[in-house]
Amino acid sequence: MPSQRTPPRSRGINASLASAARLMFLVLLLVGGLAVNATELGRTFSGFLGSYPPLEPVPEAKNTLRWVKPGLDIAEYTAVMLDQPEILIAPSSPHKGVSQDELKALSETFHEIVAAKLEGGYPLVSRPAPGVFRLRFALTDVYMKRKSLKPWQLTPAGLGVYGLKSALGGNISLVEATVEAELLDSRTGDRLAVVVFRQGAKKDKATGQKQEKTSWKEVEKTMAQFATAIRERLDAAHGAS
């Protein structure tokens, strides 16, 4: 029965969240690289983070850039202030018909999944304090295409079942999205780290970029892998067993 299956919209929401955990993990990687400009990922950034420091490519992660404050010791932080993430649809996206309720659901689920991986060992707090880092992040440049409905889905019955359950999953394909994230000292506002990560790529004749279509499911797998990694990295920094 339909109620026994995960609605496509839920699959899409959960899958989109995968990038957050990956980015949070990469924030903590102190690896070398050459500084690059804002067009390294094939476009200028969204502006969500305001100013962008000199970012460095992460060799182990495709389409990922990062900056870490020199001398950062993440072990100094024992709690997290987690902002509500923003979801920004690309102006050039062929499909923009996402309702405010759907965007809110995306944001809330994004927040919940990240929070769930940190809670327990790293309390979530709502106010700035010493030893608390603040995480700001957003899913930006979301580029989507609508799939064609099959004949049976165009019938009144088909639309009733299919249309209500496919807001961001079944009939909407994800081509490209970028996550922009930053860690701040919650009390001083000092920037600790920045990460920008792109999933997928839309076709661009001007640059010769071929479409590297991603999927909600692919991003969901990334979430499972890296959400655990961020917790393990923090545990290691604090000497937890």
Short mmCIF file of the C-alpha atoms (twelve columns), coordinates in Angstrom:
data_MODEL
# 
_entry.id   MODEL 
# 
loop_
_atom_site.group_PDB 
_atom_site.id 
_atom_site.type_symbol 
_atom_site.label_atom_id 
_atom_site.label_alt_id 
_atom_site.label_comp_id 
_atom_site.label_asym_id 
_atom_site.label_seq_id 
_atom_site.Cartn_x 
_atom_site.Cartn_y 
_atom_site.Cartn_z 
_atom_site.pdbx_PDB_model_num 
ATOM 1   C CA . MET A 1   0.000  0.000  0.000   1 
ATOM 2   C CA . PRO A 2   1.227  3.600  -0.622  1 
ATOM 3   C CA . SER A 3   1.430  4.307  3.110   1 
ATOM 4   C CA . GLN A 4   4.023  1.559  3.487   1 
ATOM 5   C CA . ARG A 5   6.442  3.149  1.051   1 
ATOM 6   C CA . THR A 6   8.673  6.175  1.576   1 
ATOM 7   C CA . PRO A 7   7.112  9.009  -0.451  1 
ATOM 8   C CA . PRO A 8   9.323  10.301 -3.285  1 
ATOM 9   C CA . ARG A 9   9.244  13.734 -1.715  1 
ATOM 10  C CA . SER A 10  10.716 12.337 1.497   1 
ATOM 11  C CA . ARG A 11  13.386 10.493 -0.433  1 
ATOM 12  C CA . GLY A 12  14.285 13.733 -2.182  1 
ATOM 13  C CA . ILE A 13  14.399 15.694 1.042   1 
ATOM 14  C CA . ASN A 14  16.516 13.139 2.863   1 
ATOM 15  C CA . ALA A 15  18.853 12.704 -0.092  1 
ATOM 16  C CA . SER A 16  19.494 16.406 -0.472  1 
ATOM 17  C CA . LEU A 17  20.774 16.472 3.062   1 
ATOM 18  C CA . ALA A 18  23.697 14.177 2.345   1 
ATOM 19  C CA . SER A 19  25.973 17.013 1.282   1 
ATOM 20  C CA . ALA A 20  25.790 18.680 4.711   1 
ATOM 21  C CA . ALA A 21  27.468 15.880 6.609   1 
ATOM 22  C CA . ARG A 22  30.131 15.528 3.937   1 
ATOM 23  C CA . LEU A 23  30.894 19.216 4.050   1 
ATOM 24  C CA . MET A 24  31.061 19.299 7.821   1 
ATOM 25  C CA . PHE A 25  33.610 16.487 7.723   1 
ATOM 26  C CA . LEU A 26  35.677 18.236 5.068   1 
ATOM 27  C CA . VAL A 27  35.704 21.416 7.134   1 
ATOM 28  C CA . LEU A 28  37.882 19.560 9.599   1 
ATOM 29  C CA . LEU A 29  40.379 18.218 7.064   1 
ATOM 30  C CA . LEU A 30  43.626 20.147 7.215   1 
ATOM 31  C CA . VAL A 31  45.072 19.256 3.843   1 
ATOM 32  C CA . GLY A 32  47.235 21.271 1.473   1 
ATOM 33  C CA . GLY A 33  46.268 22.940 -1.768  1 
ATOM 34  C CA . LEU A 34  46.540 26.046 -3.897  1 
ATOM 35  C CA . ALA A 35  44.262 28.989 -3.318  1 
ATOM 36  C CA . VAL A 36  41.597 29.376 -5.994  1 
ATOM 37  C CA . ASN A 37  39.002 31.954 -6.895  1 
ATOM 38  C CA . ALA A 38  35.219 31.840 -6.780  1 
ATOM 39  C CA . THR A 39  34.874 30.346 -10.262 1 
ATOM 40  C CA . GLU A 40  36.781 27.150 -9.454  1 
ATOM 41  C CA . LEU A 41  33.550 25.147 -9.302  1 
ATOM 42  C CA . GLY A 42  32.405 26.447 -12.673 1 
ATOM 43  C CA . ARG A 43  30.473 29.477 -11.501 1 
ATOM 44  C CA . THR A 44  30.547 32.304 -9.023  1 
ATOM 45  C CA . PHE A 45  29.258 31.563 -5.563  1 
ATOM 46  C CA . SER A 46  25.742 32.349 -4.429  1 
ATOM 47  C CA . GLY A 47  26.751 35.002 -1.921  1 
ATOM 48  C CA . PHE A 48  25.229 33.102 0.999   1 
ATOM 49  C CA . LEU A 49  28.467 33.343 2.970   1 
ATOM 50  C CA . GLY A 50  29.011 37.009 2.173   1 
ATOM 51  C CA . SER A 51  32.769 37.306 1.738   1 
ATOM 52  C CA . TYR A 52  34.737 34.260 0.619   1 
ATOM 53  C CA . PRO A 53  38.287 33.635 1.860   1 
ATOM 54  C CA . PRO A 54  40.973 32.142 -0.411  1 
ATOM 55  C CA . LEU A 55  39.654 28.604 -0.840  1 
ATOM 56  C CA . GLU A 56  41.744 25.512 -1.455  1 
ATOM 57  C CA . PRO A 57  40.757 22.367 -3.366  1 
ATOM 58  C CA . VAL A 58  40.486 19.192 -1.333  1 
ATOM 59  C CA . PRO A 59  42.373 16.513 -3.321  1 
ATOM 60  C CA . GLU A 60  40.356 13.667 -1.812  1 
ATOM 61  C CA . ALA A 61  36.997 15.181 -2.713  1 
ATOM 62  C CA . LYS A 62  35.906 16.201 -6.210  1 
ATOM 63  C CA . ASN A 63  34.439 19.685 -6.633  1 
ATOM 64  C CA . THR A 64  35.202 20.604 -3.036  1 
ATOM 65  C CA . LEU A 65  36.920 23.749 -1.800  1 
ATOM 66  C CA . ARG A 66  37.808 24.688 1.748   1 
ATOM 67  C CA . TRP A 67  39.504 27.213 3.962   1 
ATOM 68  C CA . VAL A 68  40.522 26.571 7.574   1 
ATOM 69  C CA . LYS A 69  41.705 29.214 10.015  1 
ATOM 70  C CA . PRO A 70  45.430 28.728 10.660  1 
ATOM 71  C CA . GLY A 71  46.032 27.078 14.020  1 
ATOM 72  C CA . LEU A 72  42.420 25.983 14.477  1 
ATOM 73  C CA . ASP A 73  42.026 23.483 17.321  1 
ATOM 74  C CA . ILE A 74  38.545 22.005 17.038  1 
ATOM 75  C CA . ALA A 75  39.016 20.354 20.441  1 
ATOM 76  C CA . GLU A 76  38.442 23.768 22.027  1 
ATOM 77  C CA . TYR A 77  34.772 23.441 21.096  1 
ATOM 78  C CA . THR A 78  32.408 21.170 22.985  1 
ATOM 79  C CA . ALA A 79  28.959 22.310 21.853  1 
ATOM 80  C CA . VAL A 80  27.239 23.354 18.650  1 
ATOM 81  C CA . MET A 81  24.935 26.211 17.717  1 
ATOM 82  C CA . LEU A 82  23.208 24.997 14.556  1 
ATOM 83  C CA . ASP A 83  21.503 27.533 12.292  1 
ATOM 84  C CA . GLN A 84  18.431 26.643 10.267  1 
ATOM 85  C CA . PRO A 85  19.793 25.961 6.766   1 
ATOM 86  C CA . GLU A 86  18.643 27.870 3.706   1 
ATOM 87  C CA . ILE A 87  17.575 26.309 0.394   1 
ATOM 88  C CA . LEU A 88  18.255 28.460 -2.680  1 
ATOM 89  C CA . ILE A 89  16.952 27.441 -6.122  1 
ATOM 90  C CA . ALA A 90  19.219 28.364 -9.057  1 
ATOM 91  C CA . PRO A 91  17.747 31.182 -11.203 1 
ATOM 92  C CA . SER A 92  18.500 29.072 -14.290 1 
ATOM 93  C CA . SER A 93  16.820 25.926 -12.963 1 
ATOM 94  C CA . PRO A 94  14.241 24.599 -15.471 1 
ATOM 95  C CA . HIS A 95  12.031 23.640 -12.536 1 
ATOM 96  C CA . LYS A 96  11.376 26.200 -9.829  1 
ATOM 97  C CA . GLY A 97  7.932  25.095 -8.707  1 
ATOM 98  C CA . VAL A 98  8.868  24.256 -5.143  1 
ATOM 99  C CA . SER A 99  6.439  25.568 -2.563  1 
ATOM 100 C CA . GLN A 100 7.407  27.348 0.623   1 
ATOM 101 C CA . ASP A 101 6.145  24.354 2.589   1 
ATOM 102 C CA . GLU A 102 8.461  22.060 0.638   1 
ATOM 103 C CA . LEU A 103 11.416 24.378 1.167   1 
ATOM 104 C CA . LYS A 104 10.604 24.488 4.863   1 
ATOM 105 C CA . ALA A 105 10.465 20.694 4.981   1 
ATOM 106 C CA . LEU A 106 13.840 20.496 3.250   1 
ATOM 107 C CA . SER A 107 15.369 22.933 5.694   1 
ATOM 108 C CA . GLU A 108 13.926 21.280 8.785   1 
ATOM 109 C CA . THR A 109 14.972 17.796 7.729   1 
ATOM 110 C CA . PHE A 110 18.421 19.082 6.799   1 
ATOM 111 C CA . HIS A 111 18.719 20.502 10.303  1 
ATOM 112 C CA . GLU A 112 17.404 17.384 12.023  1 
ATOM 113 C CA . ILE A 113 19.741 14.937 10.301  1 
ATOM 114 C CA . VAL A 114 22.852 16.983 11.023  1 
ATOM 115 C CA . ALA A 115 21.747 17.585 14.603  1 
ATOM 116 C CA . ALA A 116 21.070 13.903 15.224  1 
ATOM 117 C CA . LYS A 117 24.683 13.015 14.435  1 
ATOM 118 C CA . LEU A 118 26.074 15.546 16.912  1 
ATOM 119 C CA . GLU A 119 23.677 15.216 19.819  1 
ATOM 120 C CA . GLY A 120 24.735 13.135 22.781  1 
ATOM 121 C CA . GLY A 121 28.415 13.989 22.841  1 
ATOM 122 C CA . TYR A 122 28.091 17.520 21.512  1 
ATOM 123 C CA . PRO A 123 25.079 19.400 22.919  1 
ATOM 124 C CA . LEU A 124 23.086 21.672 20.649  1 
ATOM 125 C CA . VAL A 125 22.633 25.092 22.180  1 
ATOM 126 C CA . SER A 126 20.642 28.129 21.128  1 
ATOM 127 C CA . ARG A 127 22.860 30.911 22.476  1 
ATOM 128 C CA . PRO A 128 26.485 31.933 21.925  1 
ATOM 129 C CA . ALA A 129 28.939 30.908 24.640  1 
ATOM 130 C CA . PRO A 130 32.631 30.085 25.083  1 
ATOM 131 C CA . GLY A 131 33.464 26.674 23.623  1 
ATOM 132 C CA . VAL A 132 30.508 26.742 21.230  1 
ATOM 133 C CA . PHE A 133 30.946 26.815 17.473  1 
ATOM 134 C CA . ARG A 134 28.182 27.975 15.180  1 
ATOM 135 C CA . LEU A 135 27.425 26.191 11.924  1 
ATOM 136 C CA . ARG A 136 25.797 28.100 9.062   1 
ATOM 137 C CA . PHE A 137 25.037 26.234 5.865   1 
ATOM 138 C CA . ALA A 138 22.816 26.272 2.815   1 
ATOM 139 C CA . LEU A 139 21.956 24.186 -0.214  1 
ATOM 140 C CA . THR A 140 22.445 26.677 -3.048  1 
ATOM 141 C CA . ASP A 141 22.215 26.734 -6.835  1 
ATOM 142 C CA . VAL A 142 19.721 23.865 -6.771  1 
ATOM 143 C CA . TYR A 143 19.184 22.962 -10.437 1 
ATOM 144 C CA . MET A 144 16.249 20.612 -11.106 1 
ATOM 145 C CA . LYS A 145 14.369 19.195 -14.062 1 
ATOM 146 C CA . ARG A 146 10.872 17.777 -14.151 1 
ATOM 147 C CA . LYS A 147 10.450 14.269 -15.509 1 
ATOM 148 C CA . SER A 148 7.623  13.495 -17.937 1 
ATOM 149 C CA . LEU A 149 4.626  11.840 -16.335 1 
ATOM 150 C CA . LYS A 150 3.580  8.453  -17.672 1 
ATOM 151 C CA . PRO A 151 0.104  8.117  -19.258 1 
ATOM 152 C CA . TRP A 152 -1.423 6.442  -16.208 1 
ATOM 153 C CA . GLN A 153 -0.166 9.275  -14.016 1 
ATOM 154 C CA . LEU A 154 -2.195 11.778 -16.054 1 
ATOM 155 C CA . THR A 155 -5.495 10.209 -15.050 1 
ATOM 156 C CA . PRO A 156 -7.349 11.755 -12.091 1 
ATOM 157 C CA . ALA A 157 -6.537 8.712  -9.951  1 
ATOM 158 C CA . GLY A 158 -2.907 8.736  -11.009 1 
ATOM 159 C CA . LEU A 159 -2.470 12.406 -10.263 1 
ATOM 160 C CA . GLY A 160 -4.100 11.944 -6.886  1 
ATOM 161 C CA . VAL A 161 -1.651 9.268  -5.828  1 
ATOM 162 C CA . TYR A 162 1.459  10.267 -7.744  1 
ATOM 163 C CA . GLY A 163 1.315  14.034 -7.684  1 
ATOM 164 C CA . LEU A 164 0.835  14.407 -3.951  1 
ATOM 165 C CA . LYS A 165 3.782  12.145 -3.153  1 
ATOM 166 C CA . SER A 166 6.415  13.328 -5.613  1 
ATOM 167 C CA . ALA A 167 7.111  16.934 -4.709  1 
ATOM 168 C CA . LEU A 168 10.882 16.680 -4.665  1 
ATOM 169 C CA . GLY A 169 11.640 13.114 -5.571  1 
ATOM 170 C CA . GLY A 170 9.739  10.939 -8.010  1 
ATOM 171 C CA . ASN A 171 9.016  13.404 -10.796 1 
ATOM 172 C CA . ILE A 172 11.756 15.947 -10.062 1 
ATOM 173 C CA . SER A 173 15.340 15.042 -10.912 1 
ATOM 174 C CA . LEU A 174 18.288 16.773 -9.297  1 
ATOM 175 C CA . VAL A 175 20.969 17.808 -11.782 1 
ATOM 176 C CA . GLU A 176 23.196 19.989 -9.624  1 
ATOM 177 C CA . ALA A 177 23.404 21.620 -6.220  1 
ATOM 178 C CA . THR A 178 26.061 23.302 -4.111  1 
ATOM 179 C CA . VAL A 179 26.412 23.354 -0.362  1 
ATOM 180 C CA . GLU A 180 28.092 26.352 1.233   1 
ATOM 181 C CA . ALA A 181 28.987 26.086 4.908   1 
ATOM 182 C CA . GLU A 182 30.981 27.946 7.507   1 
ATOM 183 C CA . LEU A 183 32.000 27.380 11.102  1 
ATOM 184 C CA . LEU A 184 32.119 30.424 13.362  1 
ATOM 185 C CA . ASP A 185 33.085 31.008 16.950  1 
ATOM 186 C CA . SER A 186 29.616 31.628 18.358  1 
ATOM 187 C CA . ARG A 187 30.787 34.224 20.858  1 
ATOM 188 C CA . THR A 188 33.258 36.291 18.841  1 
ATOM 189 C CA . GLY A 189 31.910 35.639 15.343  1 
ATOM 190 C CA . ASP A 190 35.397 34.750 14.129  1 
ATOM 191 C CA . ARG A 191 35.303 32.524 11.062  1 
ATOM 192 C CA . LEU A 192 36.889 29.130 11.717  1 
ATOM 193 C CA . ALA A 193 36.359 27.309 8.437   1 
ATOM 194 C CA . VAL A 194 34.535 27.462 5.102   1 
ATOM 195 C CA . VAL A 195 33.607 24.637 2.749   1 
ATOM 196 C CA . VAL A 196 31.929 24.738 -0.664  1 
ATOM 197 C CA . PHE A 197 30.944 21.462 -2.307  1 
ATOM 198 C CA . ARG A 198 29.188 20.844 -5.622  1 
ATOM 199 C CA . GLN A 199 27.191 17.710 -6.407  1 
ATOM 200 C CA . GLY A 200 26.574 17.026 -10.106 1 
ATOM 201 C CA . ALA A 201 26.994 19.507 -12.963 1 
ATOM 202 C CA . LYS A 202 24.697 20.939 -15.599 1 
ATOM 203 C CA . LYS A 203 25.731 21.087 -19.255 1 
ATOM 204 C CA . ASP A 204 27.510 24.272 -20.296 1 
ATOM 205 C CA . LYS A 205 28.362 24.703 -23.985 1 
ATOM 206 C CA . ALA A 206 30.465 27.784 -23.304 1 
ATOM 207 C CA . THR A 207 32.906 25.895 -21.085 1 
ATOM 208 C CA . GLY A 208 32.493 22.458 -22.613 1 
ATOM 209 C CA . GLN A 209 31.167 21.091 -19.332 1 
ATOM 210 C CA . LYS A 210 29.164 17.924 -19.891 1 
ATOM 211 C CA . GLN A 211 26.174 17.169 -17.724 1 
ATOM 212 C CA . GLU A 212 27.120 15.106 -14.684 1 
ATOM 213 C CA . LYS A 213 23.675 14.376 -13.425 1 
ATOM 214 C CA . THR A 214 23.412 13.443 -9.789  1 
ATOM 215 C CA . SER A 215 20.438 11.928 -7.995  1 
ATOM 216 C CA . TRP A 216 18.662 12.214 -4.691  1 
ATOM 217 C CA . LYS A 217 19.718 8.643  -3.904  1 
ATOM 218 C CA . GLU A 218 23.379 9.329  -4.617  1 
ATOM 219 C CA . VAL A 219 23.412 12.316 -2.320  1 
ATOM 220 C CA . GLU A 220 21.612 10.278 0.326   1 
ATOM 221 C CA . LYS A 221 24.434 7.717  0.329   1 
ATOM 222 C CA . THR A 222 26.953 10.500 0.835   1 
ATOM 223 C CA . MET A 223 24.968 11.652 3.850   1 
ATOM 224 C CA . ALA A 224 25.171 8.246  5.489   1 
ATOM 225 C CA . GLN A 225 28.944 8.060  5.039   1 
ATOM 226 C CA . PHE A 226 29.967 11.525 6.126   1 
ATOM 227 C CA . ALA A 227 27.436 12.227 8.864   1 
ATOM 228 C CA . THR A 228 29.161 9.529  10.878  1 
ATOM 229 C CA . ALA A 229 32.602 10.855 9.903   1 
ATOM 230 C CA . ILE A 230 32.029 14.289 11.440  1 
ATOM 231 C CA . ARG A 231 31.091 12.746 14.779  1 
ATOM 232 C CA . GLU A 232 34.116 10.431 14.702  1 
ATOM 233 C CA . ARG A 233 36.431 13.348 13.865  1 
ATOM 234 C CA . LEU A 234 35.136 15.371 16.789  1 
ATOM 235 C CA . ASP A 235 35.425 12.348 19.068  1 
ATOM 236 C CA . ALA A 236 39.043 11.910 18.002  1 
ATOM 237 C CA . ALA A 237 39.814 15.568 18.683  1 
ATOM 238 C CA . HIS A 238 38.468 15.175 22.212  1 
ATOM 239 C CA . GLY A 239 40.125 11.819 22.828  1 
ATOM 240 C CA . ALA A 240 36.812 9.984  23.083  1 
ATOM 241 C CA . SER A 241 36.945 6.212  22.797  1 
# 
